[in-house]
Amino acid sequence: MTGPRLSIIPARAATDRSLKPRDLQVLCVLGRHTDDLGWCRKSQVKMADEMGCARSTVFEAIERLVKAGYLERYEQEEENGRDSPHVYRVILDPKHADPRSVKEADREPDDPCRQAGTPAGISAPPAGPEPAPPAGPEPAPKNDPLRTTHQNESEKERTREEEKAIERWLKKTHPAWPSYISDSGPKALAEARKLTDEERDAAADRMADYVASAKVGGRTVICTFAVYLAEKRWEKLPPKAQPAAEADDYAPPFGPVWMAWVIAHMLDGPTNPAATAFAERWPHLFKLFGMARSGKGYRFGERWHALKGQMVAVPVDMPQWNDWKALFQQRGWPWLPDPGRVAYFPVGGPDGLAAFEQALRGNHDAGGREAAE
């Protein structure tokens, strides 16, 4: 089994009826990658890919989790000013008032519940009408009016945020519908509210396919957007056509071909040794790494595909992974962007680098500057 075995999240989330299924799923995905203090750094694009949903769905779920007090979020930027995956902290324990902070002066002096004891031969006085205080630092009782009021306000706030998210979705999606000018906005909004996040994503994704199929069928008038949503007409469409297969010379990021080119390029040394900035010192790597952060690979020449047998998969944070990272640092090579779970390196670990270089030079004397050659 590969990947994390456990997900650490607050137990209260499992029974929080205000959370949507996607909210809990996003919380579980983040909980798979947290450290001992609950921190992790995760890309929303990669989370959406793992969950099989749109990035907007992940974004909206994170917004709700932050407002509900399950997450802290901090935005990050790369040195070049570009956006970087945000840093999150899963909040495992909510904050509660410390009962020790209650001042002695605030206590009733004749409160029988707070007497140190009862003299011998005298029965204890009956308990007063007040509820007994919490025995320790546990959460307040469920019938606490302050807590109930706070929960109601939180639920209202979440409802308002969900309503705003649906309105934003409709404002973005509806104008592309053929009958938008004459459509009823309130009716479309009412039908959009009845759908789940996944259904709204699917409706927007297949909207153009439905309009195209209606025109092929000879229709001159398209139904209103509200009818399209109410009847879920996108579900009657044939499965979406799969994208055309990529060319044989295409290689995904961090795979054997992609990494063979990267290692070869580093063995040749920086393009501009006098420069200090990554973009100027290693311009080809800078471009390739930037594409990899977006999940984009590259097309490489046949000689790079011939080196696949010299590469082996190395899981992230395993001993050999750390050995490679130390070698990169020792040689002054720029380290890789976040590959997710695994990246390929020459067989034999850092000790096998010489054999890889021999195979590389024997395969092509010119080295490896041109990726598409």
Secondary structure, 3 states (H helix, E strand, C coil): CCCCCCCCCCHHHHHCCCCCHHHHHHHHHHHCCCCCCCEEECCHHHHHHHHCCCHHHHHHHHHHHHHCCCEEEEEEECCCCCEEEEEEEECCCCCCCCHHHCCHHHCCCCCHHHCCCCCCCCCCCCCCCCCCCCCCCCCCCCCCHHHHHHHHHHHHHHHHHHHHHHHHHHHHHHHHCCCCCCCCHHHHHHHHHCCCHHHHHHHHHCHHHHHHHHHHCCCCCCCCHHHHHHCCHHHHCCCCCCCCCCCCCEECCCCHHHHHHHHHHHHCCCCCCCCCCHHHHCHHHHHHHHHHHCCCCEECCHHHHCCHHHEEEEECCCHHHHHHHHHHHHHCCCCCCCCCCEEEEECCHHHHHHHHHHHHHHHCCCCCCCCCC
